[in-house]
Amino acid sequence: YELDSLRDLAEQFIEEGLFGDIPENIRYYLDLDAIARDLAMDYSETTIAGKNYIFRCA
């Protein structure tokens, strides 16, 4: 993924429905930073030629 942060990846996963159907009014209560910390267990970030990439390690 070409994203700036794991938090952005968490937001993308929510938008894509990876965590199931989450109603719009509930999404404001999600802790995206906590989801990003959890994603860090399986994903890593690297910067190549000034672009940040996130990839799955596990």
N, C-alpha and C positions, 0 to 999 in steps of 0.2 A: 504494500500500500504506500502510495506517495502522500503522506500526511505529515503535519507538523508535530503531532504528539500522540501518545497513547490515549489521551483524553479525547482527541479528535476521532480516534479509531473507535472508542466506546460510543461516541455519538453516532458514528456511521453505522455501527452494528445495531443500535437501537432503531435508527431510521429504516434499516433494511429488514427489521423484524427478527433478527437473530435470537433475541431474548423472548420472542413471542409477541403477541399483540398487546402493547401497552397503551392504554388510552392517553390521549394528548394531555388531559388535565392532571394525570398522574406523573407524567414525565418530568415535570418541574421539581418533583420531590426526589428524583433519583440522584444519588451521590456519584457523579461521573468520575471524580477523583478516585474514589474507592474502586470503581469498576476498572479504571485505568491501572491501579496498583495490582489488581487481580490479573489483568491481561499481561502485565509485565512478567508474570510467571511463565508464560508460554510464548511471548512475543519480545522481540528486541528491535532496537532502533540503530540506524547508522546513517551517516551523511556522506553522500558521494557527489562530487562536483557541485556542492552548495545545495543539494536537494536532500531532504530527510526521507528515509525509507523505513518502513516498519515491516518486519517479516516474522513468520511463525517459526519458532525454534523446536517446539516439541511435537 
